[in-house]
Amino acid sequence: MNSLIPLLVAAPLAGAALLLLGGRRLDRVGHWLGTLAAACSFGFGLALFLSMLGRPTDQRAVHLFLFSWIPVNGFQADVAFQLDQLSITFVLLITGVGTLIHLYSVGYMAHDERRRRFFGYLNLFLAAMLLLVLADNYLLLYVGWEGVGLASYLLIGFWQHKPSAATAAKKAFIVNRVGDMGLSIAIMLMFTTFGSFAFGPVFATAGHAGEGRLTAIGLMLLLAACGKSAQVPLQSWLGDAMEGPTPVSALIHAATMVTAGVYLITRSSAIFDLAPNAQTVVVVVGTVTLIFGAIVGCAKDDIKKALAGSTMSQIGYMVLAAGLGPIGYVFAIMHLVTHGFFKAGLFLGAGSVMHGMDDEVNMRHYGGLRKYMPVTFATFGLGYLAIIGFPGLSGFFSKDKIIEAAFSKGGTEGWILGLCTLIGAALTAFYMTRVMVLTFFGEKRWQPSPETGEEPHPHESPKIMTLPMVVLAVGSVFAGGLFSIGDSFVHWLEPVTGFAEGDSPIPSGVVTGLTTVCMLAGVGLAYVMYVRTRVPVTPPVGSALTRAARRDLLQDDFNHAALVRPGTALAATLVWFDSRGLDGFVNGLAATIGGISARLRRVQTGYVRSYALSMFGGTLVLVATTLLMRSV
């Protein structure tokens, strides 16, 4: 069975190569080939998972060496895979949800002339993400990490005829490069500290390194995680990434790219557990981001950007849990998996709504769509109930565990974290109820198209699109409860991540009650604001906070003021210094020599009498000088 491990990456990689290099002859079947490649990878992952279940707990981790990539004296870089409980969890999520998104894309991209290329990019994305989670060393992980960045750039900017999409792709690429510098520095520090960047040697000898060095490594890993997982301060790319096709939004924001940072932190648990200062920074970043993203999501009228703010907030929950150490690692991954189901379903539901509304994204132009799109309404509704933590659904089990773990931190810090997670739960219920109400309830508010003058005719999406939504809705309902039976998910991941029972000052039942009250408060406030009050087609001016939230809490303004303007000024200064300083000196020296040469050239007249006179004059000077020197 271990021979199947390389095929997990090889299947989508071969699909990407075939679709991107095969030419137009594959246009008619390229989308099915891409979907088949993703499905094959999922099949291999499922077979490996079942094989892993049949082995004792201490024998489930498998290391597979393929070849030495860079065998140099004192520097050994191998291409080798590590399949354990953590990596197989990600494999099943990536390939399972990825296959459903491929299937959905067959219908969603049916009329796109470049559909074959789109599926090639999707396959490339899956291959890079699988390489990232299967690598047994940080250098190979870095290859997958950069591959994910490249594929996301290609997918976000897929509709390159739109200037906004091209700009969004460049923005995502550049912001992620900032985070990638953190990962590259962390790998360099690991090699200089441990003499290796393979997981085994690094984790085994981490206890012998100084806390300062481990803190530096942890902070650089966190910087990398912030870039990929859109955490403060590297979160500005996420909302703009909605310019890509909706299946891209589902793939990036549900099960793959934004979860890479959580995987990196959890996989590096041996480092963070020995660097408490770095862990504290992880907790702070996660807490700030979960509130930041929730506030942004509350003010967006674009349905995809509202869900993007939600993604930022939910990943913040996961990062916070990962920063809590053994108390929270398992629950961070548990929420990551359940989030993969309901957030993918929500994004695909948003794409279905757009499909039926002529690509309209403004929720103020929706209303009453439940009558026209019953399947989309039902599946989107189940995802909505799951993400707000409705009792019995997936989000209820995973998010409650994180809130309880936050209180278990103890002391004032535990109370602050617990209250922030409860506030996040209330905000989640508010902004998701707002999305649900503006889209599916109330009177119709859609307007005639400014281009054609015709109103949209909402309709249900074809079965090729609704089937993946139904499957994801089933996962949104049952996954959390299944993971919680007998603490099965905890026992599954504990051998890799470790686990410690939290000592919460509040009983578990009380935490559940508080979370439910916060959820109901958020739903109630949204009901008062958007159900009992007529929703205007044109958004009101709103408060200062609302206006700031519509502009992503001024994150782009801050980046422009703090980075872009100083960078532009620095570049202009360097250009001036180069053109006026360095080039001015060189050009001035050349002009001086040229002027002197031009003047000396006038001495060369070409007349023999002039040269004879010059020789006679020189002789006189020489004789006079000699006589003068002899007299002295």
Backbone torsions as a table, in degrees:
resi	resn	phi	psi	omega
1	MET	NA	-29.4	-177.8
2	ASN	-63.2	-22.8	178.3
3	SER	-67.1	-13.3	178.4
4	LEU	-78.6	-17.3	-174.5
5	ILE	-59.5	-49.0	178.4
6	PRO	-62.8	-26.9	-179.2
7	LEU	-68.9	-22.3	176.0
8	LEU	-57.3	-41.8	179.1
9	VAL	-86.1	-37.4	-173.6
10	ALA	-65.4	-36.4	-176.2
11	ALA	-61.8	-56.8	178.8
12	PRO	-68.5	-28.7	178.3
13	LEU	-67.1	-41.4	176.6
14	ALA	-65.6	-38.4	177.1
15	GLY	-62.0	-42.3	179.0
16	ALA	-63.5	-44.2	-179.8
17	ALA	-63.0	-42.8	-179.0
18	LEU	-64.5	-44.1	-176.0
19	LEU	-73.6	-34.5	-176.8
20	LEU	-84.6	-22.9	-178.2
21	LEU	-109.9	-10.7	-174.3
22	GLY	-75.9	-17.1	177.4
23	GLY	82.5	-175.2	-172.5
24	ARG	-69.8	-14.4	179.5
25	ARG	-63.6	-17.5	-179.9
26	LEU	-98.6	6.1	-176.3
27	ASP	-58.1	-36.9	-175.1
28	ARG	-73.8	-27.7	-175.0
29	VAL	-121.4	0.5	-174.4
30	GLY	-58.6	-39.7	-178.8
31	HIS	-64.9	-35.6	178.1
32	TRP	-74.0	-34.9	176.4
33	LEU	-64.2	-41.8	178.0
34	GLY	-63.8	-42.5	178.4
35	THR	-65.4	-39.3	178.7
36	LEU	-63.9	-40.1	178.8
37	ALA	-62.0	-43.1	178.2
38	ALA	-65.2	-41.4	-179.7
39	ALA	-65.7	-38.1	177.3
40	CYS	-62.2	-42.9	178.6
41	SER	-61.9	-40.6	177.1
42	PHE	-63.7	-40.2	178.1
43	GLY	-62.2	-43.0	176.9
44	PHE	-62.0	-43.0	179.7
45	GLY	-63.1	-40.3	179.3
46	LEU	-65.6	-39.9	177.9
47	ALA	-63.7	-42.4	178.3
48	LEU	-65.8	-37.0	177.8
49	PHE	-63.7	-45.8	179.1
50	LEU	-64.6	-37.4	176.4
51	SER	-64.5	-38.9	179.3
52	MET	-65.6	-37.3	178.8
53	LEU	-62.4	-29.3	-177.9
54	GLY	-81.1	0.2	-179.4
55	ARG	-109.0	154.9	175.4
56	PRO	-59.1	156.1	-174.9
57	THR	-56.3	-41.5	-176.1
58	ASP	-79.0	-1.3	179.9
59	GLN	-118.5	15.3	-175.5
60	ARG	-83.0	-27.8	179.6
61	ALA	-74.3	134.4	-177.6
62	VAL	-127.8	134.0	174.0
63	HIS	-113.9	128.9	-178.7
64	LEU	-124.3	111.9	178.3
65	PHE	-88.0	130.8	178.7
66	LEU	-102.8	-59.0	178.6
67	PHE	-165.0	163.2	176.8
68	SER	-83.0	122.3	-177.2
69	TRP	-79.8	-52.7	-179.6
70	ILE	-131.4	85.2	178.6
71	PRO	-87.4	95.4	179.0
72	VAL	-123.1	149.5	-179.2
73	ASN	-55.3	117.8	-179.8
74	GLY	82.5	-1.4	-179.6
75	PHE	-140.7	105.8	-176.7
76	GLN	-119.2	111.9	177.0
77	ALA	-113.4	116.3	-176.6
78	ASP	-108.8	151.2	166.3
79	VAL	-96.2	101.7	-176.2
80	ALA	-144.2	149.8	-176.7
81	PHE	-113.3	149.1	175.2
82	GLN	-125.7	115.9	179.0
83	LEU	-112.6	110.1	176.3
84	ASP	-134.0	-168.7	-175.3
85	GLN	-63.0	-35.3	-179.5
86	LEU	-71.3	-47.0	-176.9
87	SER	-69.2	-36.6	-180.0
88	ILE	-69.6	-29.3	175.3
89	THR	-62.3	-45.3	177.9
90	PHE	-68.4	-38.0	179.1
91	VAL	-58.2	-48.3	-178.8
92	LEU	-65.3	-39.2	179.3
93	LEU	-67.0	-47.1	-177.4
94	ILE	-63.1	-49.5	-176.0
95	THR	-75.9	-36.2	-179.8
96	GLY	-66.6	-57.2	178.4
97	VAL	-65.4	-37.1	178.6
98	GLY	-61.3	-40.6	178.3
99	THR	-64.4	-41.2	178.1
100	LEU	-63.2	-38.2	178.7
101	ILE	-69.2	-36.9	174.0
102	HIS	-59.3	-46.6	-178.8
103	LEU	-62.2	-43.9	177.4
104	TYR	-60.6	-38.8	-177.4
105	SER	-66.8	-24.7	177.5
106	VAL	-57.2	-42.0	178.0
107	GLY	-81.9	-40.7	-174.9
108	TYR	-66.1	-37.9	-176.9
109	MET	-100.7	20.6	-172.9
110	ALA	-57.9	-33.6	-174.6
111	HIS	-102.9	10.1	179.4
112	ASP	-84.9	131.1	-177.3
113	GLU	-67.7	-22.7	-176.0
114	ARG	-109.0	33.4	-175.5
115	ARG	-62.1	-39.3	179.5
116	ARG	-58.7	-45.8	179.6
117	ARG	-63.4	-38.2	179.0
118	PHE	-59.8	-45.7	-180.0
119	PHE	-68.9	-30.7	174.0
120	GLY	-62.7	-41.7	177.6
121	TYR	-66.1	-39.2	177.6
122	LEU	-61.0	-44.8	178.2
123	ASN	-62.5	-40.8	178.5
124	LEU	-62.0	-39.6	178.6
125	PHE	-62.0	-46.9	179.7
126	LEU	-61.3	-43.3	-179.3
127	ALA	-61.4	-43.7	-179.6
128	ALA	-66.0	-41.2	-178.8
129	MET	-67.6	-38.5	178.3
130	LEU	-67.6	-39.2	175.6
131	LEU	-61.2	-38.4	-179.8
132	LEU	-60.4	-46.0	-173.8
133	VAL	-86.0	-12.8	-179.3
134	LEU	-99.6	-14.7	-177.4
135	ALA	-60.6	144.7	178.1
136	ASP	-102.4	9.9	176.7
137	ASN	-149.4	159.9	-174.2
138	TYR	-71.0	-28.0	-178.6
139	LEU	-70.4	-42.9	176.4
140	LEU	-68.3	-37.2	174.2
141	LEU	-57.8	-38.1	-179.8
142	TYR	-63.9	-34.8	177.2
143	VAL	-62.4	-47.6	176.4
144	GLY	-63.7	-37.5	179.4
145	TRP	-59.6	-46.4	178.7
146	GLU	-70.7	-33.6	176.4
147	GLY	-63.0	-39.5	176.2
148	VAL	-62.7	-41.7	178.6
149	GLY	-62.1	-41.7	178.7
150	LEU	-65.0	-48.1	-177.8
151	ALA	-64.1	-37.5	178.6
152	SER	-65.2	-37.4	176.4
153	TYR	-60.9	-44.2	-179.4
154	LEU	-67.0	-36.2	-177.0
155	LEU	-79.0	-42.8	179.9
156	ILE	-63.2	-39.0	179.9
157	GLY	-95.0	23.4	-174.7
158	PHE	-59.7	-43.8	176.5
159	TRP	-84.1	70.3	-171.4
160	GLN	-70.9	-8.9	175.3
161	HIS	-71.5	-14.2	176.3
162	LYS	-94.1	118.4	178.6
163	PRO	-56.3	-34.7	-179.2
164	SER	-65.2	-35.9	179.4
165	ALA	-70.1	-41.9	178.3
166	ALA	-62.8	-41.4	178.5
167	THR	-65.0	-42.2	179.9
168	ALA	-62.9	-40.2	179.3
169	ALA	-63.6	-43.6	178.6
170	LYS	-64.9	-39.0	179.9
171	LYS	-63.6	-45.8	178.6
172	ALA	-61.9	-40.8	-178.5
173	PHE	-64.7	-45.4	-176.4
174	ILE	-69.1	-45.5	-179.9
175	VAL	-61.6	-40.7	178.9
176	ASN	-67.7	-28.9	176.9
177	ARG	-64.8	-32.9	177.3
178	VAL	-61.7	-46.7	177.4
179	GLY	-64.8	-37.5	-178.9
180	ASP	-62.6	-30.0	175.6
181	MET	-61.2	-36.3	177.2
182	GLY	-61.9	-43.4	179.6
183	LEU	-65.9	-41.2	-179.9
184	SER	-64.7	-40.6	178.0
185	ILE	-66.0	-40.5	178.6
186	ALA	-60.2	-41.8	179.3
187	ILE	-64.4	-40.6	177.7
188	MET	-63.3	-43.0	178.9
189	LEU	-63.9	-38.1	178.0
190	MET	-61.9	-44.4	-177.3
191	PHE	-66.0	-40.8	179.7
192	THR	-72.1	-24.2	-178.3
193	THR	-89.7	-44.7	-172.8
194	PHE	-109.8	-9.7	-177.5
195	GLY	75.4	10.1	-178.5
196	SER	-158.7	161.8	172.0
197	PHE	-127.4	14.8	173.3
198	ALA	-79.0	145.4	-175.5
199	PHE	-56.1	-48.4	-175.4
200	GLY	-56.7	-59.7	179.9
201	PRO	-61.2	-38.4	-178.9
202	VAL	-64.2	-48.4	-177.3
203	PHE	-70.2	-33.7	-178.1
204	ALA	-69.5	-31.5	-176.4
205	THR	-106.9	6.3	-178.2
206	ALA	-59.6	-32.4	-178.4
207	GLY	-66.8	-17.2	-179.1
208	HIS	-90.6	-7.1	-179.5
209	ALA	-87.4	157.1	177.7
210	GLY	-70.7	151.3	-178.4
211	GLU	-63.4	-35.5	179.1
212	GLY	-61.8	-43.4	179.4
213	ARG	-66.4	-41.1	178.4
214	LEU	-65.5	-36.5	177.1
215	THR	-63.9	-42.1	178.8
216	ALA	-62.4	-44.1	178.3
217	ILE	-62.3	-44.6	179.9
218	GLY	-61.2	-41.6	-179.5
219	LEU	-67.6	-36.7	177.4
220	MET	-68.7	-38.0	174.8
221	LEU	-63.8	-38.1	177.8
222	LEU	-65.1	-40.2	177.6
223	LEU	-59.0	-42.6	177.2
224	ALA	-62.7	-43.3	179.9
225	ALA	-63.2	-38.0	179.5
226	CYS	-61.7	-37.8	179.9
227	GLY	-66.3	-52.4	-177.4
228	LYS	-71.1	-36.8	-174.8
229	SER	-97.1	10.6	174.7
230	ALA	54.7	51.5	176.5
231	GLN	-101.9	151.2	178.0
232	VAL	-57.0	129.6	12.9
233	PRO	-102.7	13.1	-176.5
234	LEU	-108.5	41.6	-174.1
235	GLN	-100.4	-4.7	-168.0
236	SER	-66.7	-19.4	-175.8
237	TRP	-78.9	-21.4	-166.9
238	LEU	-64.9	-48.6	-178.4
239	GLY	-64.0	-40.6	179.8
240	ASP	-66.5	-25.3	-179.3
241	ALA	-65.6	-10.7	176.9
242	MET	-67.3	-7.5	177.5
243	GLU	-68.5	-18.3	177.7
244	GLY	-74.0	167.2	175.4
245	PRO	-56.1	148.6	-174.6
246	THR	-57.1	-39.6	175.8
247	PRO	-57.4	-30.7	176.3
248	VAL	-66.2	-42.4	178.3
249	SER	-60.6	-41.6	179.0
250	ALA	-65.4	-41.4	-177.7
251	LEU	-69.4	-45.0	-176.5
252	ILE	-72.7	-40.7	-169.3
253	HIS	-96.7	-0.5	-178.0
254	ALA	-111.6	-62.3	-167.5
255	ALA	-119.8	-3.8	-170.2
256	THR	-125.4	-95.1	-165.3
257	MET	-56.6	-49.1	-175.0
258	VAL	-71.0	-13.9	177.0
259	THR	-89.3	-8.4	-176.9
260	ALA	-62.2	-37.8	179.4
261	GLY	-64.4	-39.8	177.9
262	VAL	-64.9	-40.6	176.8
263	TYR	-61.4	-43.2	-177.4
264	LEU	-61.6	-44.1	-179.5
265	ILE	-66.7	-43.6	-178.0
266	THR	-67.9	-41.6	178.4
267	ARG	-63.1	-32.0	-179.0
268	SER	-92.5	26.8	-176.0
269	SER	-58.1	-33.6	-179.7
270	ALA	-63.1	-30.0	178.1
271	ILE	-79.0	-47.4	-176.8
272	PHE	-67.2	-33.3	179.3
273	ASP	-64.1	-23.7	179.1
274	LEU	-99.2	3.7	-179.5
275	ALA	-129.3	76.8	-175.0
276	PRO	-59.7	-31.5	178.6
277	ASN	-66.2	-40.7	176.7
278	ALA	-65.5	-39.0	177.0
279	GLN	-60.8	-40.8	178.9
280	THR	-61.4	-41.4	178.3
281	VAL	-64.5	-38.6	176.8
282	VAL	-59.1	-45.2	-180.0
283	VAL	-62.7	-44.2	-179.1
284	VAL	-62.8	-45.0	180.0
285	VAL	-61.3	-45.8	179.4
286	GLY	-62.7	-42.0	-178.8
287	THR	-65.7	-47.0	179.5
288	VAL	-60.9	-41.9	-176.0
289	THR	-69.4	-37.6	-178.6
290	LEU	-65.5	-33.8	175.6
291	ILE	-76.8	-42.6	-179.5
292	PHE	-57.4	-53.1	-178.0
293	GLY	-63.2	-37.2	-180.0
294	ALA	-65.9	-41.6	179.4
295	ILE	-64.4	-42.8	178.0
296	VAL	-61.5	-43.1	-179.6
297	GLY	-62.9	-26.7	-178.6
298	CYS	-70.2	-21.3	-170.8
299	ALA	-111.3	-5.3	-175.3
300	LYS	-81.8	136.3	174.1
301	ASP	-96.3	-20.0	174.2
302	ASP	-74.5	120.0	-172.7
303	ILE	-61.0	-38.0	-179.5
304	LYS	-72.8	-35.9	179.3
305	LYS	-72.8	-30.6	173.6
306	ALA	-64.1	-41.7	177.4
307	LEU	-69.5	-30.1	176.4
308	ALA	-65.7	-42.5	175.0
309	GLY	-60.6	-37.9	176.7
310	SER	-62.3	-43.0	178.9
311	THR	-60.1	-46.1	178.7
312	MET	-56.2	-43.6	-178.4
313	SER	-66.8	-44.7	-177.8
314	GLN	-68.0	-36.2	174.8
315	ILE	-65.8	-32.5	175.1
316	GLY	-59.3	-40.8	174.6
317	TYR	-57.2	-45.1	-177.2
318	MET	-65.7	-43.2	179.9
319	VAL	-64.9	-41.8	176.5
320	LEU	-57.3	-47.3	-179.2
321	ALA	-62.9	-40.8	179.2
322	ALA	-64.5	-31.0	178.6
323	GLY	-73.0	-13.6	179.0
324	LEU	-80.6	-4.2	177.8
325	GLY	80.5	-150.2	-176.6
326	PRO	-57.1	-20.5	177.3
327	ILE	-67.6	-31.9	-169.5
328	GLY	-121.1	-9.2	-176.7
329	TYR	-54.3	-49.7	-176.3
330	VAL	-61.6	-41.9	-176.8
331	PHE	-73.0	-28.1	174.0
332	ALA	-62.3	-45.0	-180.0
333	ILE	-71.3	-36.3	178.2
334	MET	-61.7	-45.0	178.3
335	HIS	-68.4	-32.4	177.4
336	LEU	-61.6	-42.8	-178.7
337	VAL	-69.8	-47.4	179.8
338	THR	-63.7	-37.9	177.2
339	HIS	-62.0	-35.2	177.6
340	GLY	-58.7	-38.1	178.9
341	PHE	-71.3	-57.9	-171.0
342	PHE	-75.8	-30.0	179.7
343	LYS	-75.5	-36.7	174.2
344	ALA	-61.8	-42.1	177.8
345	GLY	-62.9	-39.0	179.5
346	LEU	-67.0	-42.5	178.9
347	PHE	-66.4	-42.6	178.0
348	LEU	-65.6	-34.4	174.9
349	GLY	-64.4	-40.6	176.6
350	ALA	-62.3	-40.2	177.3
351	GLY	-64.7	-36.4	177.1
352	SER	-64.4	-41.4	176.7
353	VAL	-62.0	-46.0	178.5
354	MET	-61.5	-38.9	179.1
355	HIS	-60.4	-38.4	-180.0
356	GLY	-85.0	-8.7	-176.7
357	MET	-118.6	29.0	176.4
358	ASP	55.8	41.9	175.6
359	ASP	67.2	19.9	173.8
360	GLU	-72.0	131.8	-178.6
361	VAL	-112.5	-11.5	-177.3
362	ASN	-78.9	114.4	-177.7
363	MET	-64.8	-22.2	177.2
364	ARG	-70.5	-10.3	176.3
365	HIS	-104.9	16.0	176.4
366	TYR	-102.3	-133.2	177.7
367	GLY	100.7	128.2	174.7
368	GLY	67.5	21.2	-174.8
369	LEU	-75.8	-8.7	179.4
370	ARG	-62.0	-27.4	-179.7
371	LYS	-72.3	-29.9	-174.8
372	TYR	-96.9	-24.5	-176.1
373	MET	-130.1	71.2	-174.6
374	PRO	-64.8	-39.1	-179.2
375	VAL	-69.8	-44.2	177.3
376	THR	-60.9	-41.8	179.1
377	PHE	-61.3	-45.0	-177.4
378	ALA	-66.9	-46.3	-177.9
379	THR	-69.9	-41.7	177.2
380	PHE	-63.3	-39.8	-179.9
381	GLY	-63.3	-39.0	178.2
382	LEU	-68.3	-38.2	174.6
383	GLY	-64.0	-38.3	177.1
384	TYR	-61.7	-47.0	-180.0
385	LEU	-64.6	-34.1	179.9
386	ALA	-68.8	-43.2	-174.7
387	ILE	-73.0	-29.4	179.5
388	ILE	-81.3	-4.8	177.5
389	GLY	83.6	33.7	177.4
390	PHE	-62.7	133.2	-175.2
391	PRO	-53.2	130.9	177.0
392	GLY	97.5	-17.7	179.9
393	LEU	-96.3	171.7	-168.3
394	SER	-57.7	-47.5	-177.7
395	GLY	-62.9	-27.9	178.7
396	PHE	-61.4	-43.0	-176.8
397	PHE	-74.7	-42.9	-173.8
398	SER	-79.1	-41.3	-177.7
399	LYS	-71.2	-37.6	178.4
400	ASP	-59.7	-37.6	179.9
401	LYS	-65.5	-37.1	178.7
402	ILE	-69.1	-41.2	179.0
403	ILE	-62.8	-42.9	178.2
404	GLU	-64.1	-40.3	178.0
405	ALA	-65.0	-34.7	178.6
406	ALA	-63.8	-43.4	176.3
407	PHE	-64.6	-28.7	-178.2
408	SER	-71.2	-9.9	178.9
409	LYS	-58.6	-30.5	174.8
410	GLY	88.4	152.9	177.0
411	GLY	67.5	-164.1	179.3
412	THR	-61.4	-38.5	-179.7
413	GLU	-59.8	-42.4	179.2
414	GLY	-62.7	-40.9	178.7
415	TRP	-66.0	-40.6	179.2
416	ILE	-63.6	-46.8	-180.0
417	LEU	-63.5	-43.2	179.8
418	GLY	-60.9	-44.0	179.8
419	LEU	-65.6	-38.5	178.3
420	CYS	-64.1	-40.1	178.8
421	THR	-68.0	-34.1	176.6
422	LEU	-68.6	-40.9	175.8
423	ILE	-61.3	-41.9	177.2
424	GLY	-60.7	-38.2	178.4
425	ALA	-64.1	-41.5	178.5
426	ALA	-65.5	-43.6	179.1
427	LEU	-65.2	-37.7	177.3
428	THR	-60.0	-46.3	178.9
429	ALA	-62.2	-36.8	-178.8
430	PHE	-67.8	-54.1	-173.3
431	TYR	-70.8	-30.3	178.4
432	MET	-75.7	-35.2	173.8
433	THR	-65.1	-38.7	176.5
434	ARG	-59.3	-46.1	178.0
435	VAL	-61.3	-44.5	-177.8
436	MET	-63.8	-45.0	-177.0
437	VAL	-69.6	-47.6	-178.0
438	LEU	-62.3	-29.3	-175.8
439	THR	-87.7	-47.3	-167.4
440	PHE	-110.1	-11.3	-175.7
441	PHE	-119.7	172.7	179.3
442	GLY	79.9	-170.4	179.6
443	GLU	-83.9	155.6	179.1
444	LYS	-66.6	140.6	-177.4
445	ARG	-129.3	11.4	-176.0
446	TRP	-72.4	150.7	-172.9
447	GLN	-115.5	157.2	175.0
448	PRO	-62.2	146.7	178.7
449	SER	-66.0	132.2	178.1
450	PRO	-64.3	-20.1	-178.1
451	GLU	-87.0	-46.8	-175.8
452	THR	-102.5	-20.0	-176.9
453	GLY	78.7	5.7	-179.0
454	GLU	-103.6	146.2	176.3
455	GLU	-79.2	149.4	174.8
456	PRO	-68.5	155.2	178.5
457	HIS	-117.9	88.2	-175.3
458	PRO	-59.1	140.8	-178.6
459	HIS	-154.5	160.3	179.6
460	GLU	-72.6	148.3	179.6
461	SER	-75.1	159.8	178.3
462	PRO	-65.7	163.6	-174.9
463	LYS	-62.6	-30.5	179.7
464	ILE	-62.1	-22.6	177.7
465	MET	-96.1	-36.1	-176.4
466	THR	-77.8	-28.0	-179.8
467	LEU	-59.8	-49.1	176.2
468	PRO	-60.1	-34.5	178.7
469	MET	-64.9	-38.4	178.5
470	VAL	-65.4	-43.7	179.6
471	VAL	-61.8	-43.8	179.5
472	LEU	-66.8	-34.0	177.0
473	ALA	-64.9	-37.4	176.3
474	VAL	-62.4	-43.7	176.1
475	GLY	-63.2	-36.3	179.1
476	SER	-63.6	-29.5	-178.0
477	VAL	-84.6	-45.4	-166.2
478	PHE	-105.5	-19.0	-172.0
479	ALA	-60.2	-47.5	-177.5
480	GLY	-61.3	-43.6	178.7
481	GLY	-65.0	-38.5	179.2
482	LEU	-64.0	-41.6	179.6
483	PHE	-66.8	-26.4	-173.8
484	SER	-88.7	-13.2	-179.1
485	ILE	-64.6	116.0	-179.6
486	GLY	61.2	25.4	-177.0
487	ASP	52.0	40.5	-174.7
488	SER	-61.9	-39.5	-178.4
489	PHE	-69.4	-36.4	177.1
490	VAL	-62.1	-47.4	-179.3
491	HIS	-66.1	-30.1	-179.3
492	TRP	-67.9	-45.7	-174.5
493	LEU	-90.9	-17.6	-173.8
494	GLU	-54.0	-39.1	179.7
495	PRO	-61.8	-22.8	-178.2
496	VAL	-98.1	-48.6	-173.6
497	THR	-94.4	-17.3	-171.5
498	GLY	76.4	161.3	179.3
499	PHE	-155.4	139.1	176.6
500	ALA	-135.2	133.5	178.1
501	GLU	-66.3	129.9	176.5
502	GLY	-77.9	149.6	178.8
503	ASP	-110.8	77.3	-176.1
504	SER	-75.3	136.3	177.1
505	PRO	-71.1	-11.2	179.2
506	ILE	-113.5	130.9	178.4
507	PRO	-58.3	152.0	-176.3
508	SER	-57.3	-41.2	-179.6
509	GLY	-64.0	-36.0	179.0
510	VAL	-68.8	-40.8	177.3
511	VAL	-60.0	-43.6	177.5
512	THR	-60.9	-41.7	178.5
513	GLY	-63.4	-44.0	178.7
514	LEU	-62.8	-41.5	179.1
515	THR	-63.1	-42.0	179.4
516	THR	-64.8	-40.6	178.2
517	VAL	-62.9	-44.3	178.3
518	CYS	-62.4	-41.6	177.8
519	MET	-61.2	-46.2	179.5
520	LEU	-65.4	-34.7	178.3
521	ALA	-64.8	-42.9	178.0
522	GLY	-63.6	-42.9	178.1
523	VAL	-63.5	-43.4	-178.9
524	GLY	-63.3	-42.1	179.3
525	LEU	-64.1	-42.1	177.9
526	ALA	-64.7	-35.7	178.6
527	TYR	-63.4	-44.4	-179.7
528	VAL	-64.8	-39.9	-174.2
529	MET	-80.4	-28.8	-171.3
530	TYR	-124.5	-7.2	176.7
531	VAL	-108.9	-48.7	-179.0
532	ARG	-79.4	-12.0	179.2
533	THR	-116.6	137.4	179.2
534	ARG	-64.6	131.7	-177.0
535	VAL	-86.9	118.3	178.8
536	PRO	-75.4	146.5	178.4
537	VAL	-67.7	-37.4	176.6
538	THR	-94.4	125.3	-176.9
539	PRO	-63.9	140.5	176.2
540	PRO	-67.6	166.7	-178.2
541	VAL	-60.6	-45.5	177.4
542	GLY	79.6	172.9	179.5
543	SER	-75.3	174.6	178.6
544	ALA	-61.9	-39.0	179.3
545	LEU	-66.4	-40.9	178.8
546	THR	-62.3	-44.6	-179.9
547	ARG	-64.0	-38.6	178.2
548	ALA	-67.8	-39.3	-179.9
549	ALA	-65.8	-35.6	176.2
550	ARG	-61.8	-27.6	178.2
551	ARG	-101.0	29.3	177.1
552	ASP	59.0	40.2	-179.6
553	LEU	53.7	36.8	173.6
554	LEU	61.9	25.8	-178.1
555	GLN	-65.1	-40.1	178.7
556	ASP	-69.3	-36.0	177.2
557	ASP	-63.0	-42.1	178.7
558	PHE	-64.1	-46.4	179.9
559	ASN	-61.4	-38.0	-179.6
560	HIS	-66.2	-42.9	-178.1
561	ALA	-73.7	-39.5	-174.0
562	ALA	-86.8	-26.8	-173.8
563	LEU	-121.3	-49.8	-172.7
564	VAL	-68.6	-51.9	-178.9
565	ARG	-62.4	-48.8	175.8
566	PRO	-60.1	-37.7	178.5
567	GLY	-65.2	-41.6	177.8
568	THR	-64.0	-42.6	179.2
569	ALA	-64.1	-41.3	178.4
570	LEU	-63.2	-42.8	179.7
571	ALA	-63.5	-41.9	179.0
572	ALA	-63.6	-39.5	178.6
573	THR	-63.8	-43.5	179.8
574	LEU	-65.8	-37.6	177.3
575	VAL	-64.4	-42.6	178.4
576	TRP	-62.4	-45.6	-179.5
577	PHE	-63.1	-38.2	-179.6
578	ASP	-68.5	-44.6	-175.9
579	SER	-78.3	-39.5	-177.6
580	ARG	-92.6	-30.5	-177.1
581	GLY	-88.7	-74.9	-176.8
582	LEU	-64.2	-54.8	-180.0
583	ASP	-64.8	-34.5	178.5
584	GLY	-63.0	-41.8	177.9
585	PHE	-63.3	-47.9	-178.7
586	VAL	-62.9	-46.4	-178.8
587	ASN	-66.9	-36.0	178.1
588	GLY	-66.2	-42.0	177.8
589	LEU	-62.0	-42.6	179.2
590	ALA	-64.1	-40.5	-180.0
591	ALA	-66.0	-38.5	179.5
592	THR	-63.5	-47.4	179.0
593	ILE	-63.1	-39.7	178.6
594	GLY	-63.5	-40.4	178.7
595	GLY	-64.6	-43.7	179.0
596	ILE	-62.7	-42.4	179.8
597	SER	-62.6	-41.1	179.7
598	ALA	-62.3	-38.7	-179.9
599	ARG	-71.6	-40.2	177.8
600	LEU	-65.6	-30.2	-178.9
601	ARG	-65.5	-25.4	-179.6
602	ARG	-66.4	-21.6	178.8
603	VAL	-67.2	-30.0	-179.2
604	GLN	-81.5	92.5	-175.5
605	THR	-90.7	-25.1	-177.4
606	GLY	90.5	-2.0	179.9
607	TYR	-97.2	132.4	-178.4
608	VAL	-65.9	-37.5	-179.0
609	ARG	-62.8	-34.1	178.3
610	SER	-67.7	-42.7	179.8
611	TYR	-65.5	-39.1	179.4
612	ALA	-64.6	-40.8	177.8
613	LEU	-63.3	-40.1	179.5
614	SER	-64.4	-41.9	179.2
615	MET	-65.2	-40.5	178.8
616	PHE	-64.2	-42.2	178.6
617	GLY	-64.3	-40.5	178.7
618	GLY	-64.2	-39.0	179.3
619	THR	-64.3	-42.2	178.4
620	LEU	-60.1	-43.2	179.3
621	VAL	-63.4	-41.6	-179.0
622	LEU	-65.3	-44.5	179.3
623	VAL	-64.0	-43.4	-179.5
624	ALA	-62.8	-41.0	-179.6
625	THR	-65.8	-40.6	-179.6
626	THR	-64.9	-45.0	179.2
627	LEU	-63.6	-39.2	-179.7
628	LEU	-65.1	-42.0	-179.4
629	MET	-67.2	-35.8	-179.9
630	ARG	-69.5	-35.1	179.6
631	SER	-70.5	-27.0	178.8
632	VAL	-76.7	NA	NA
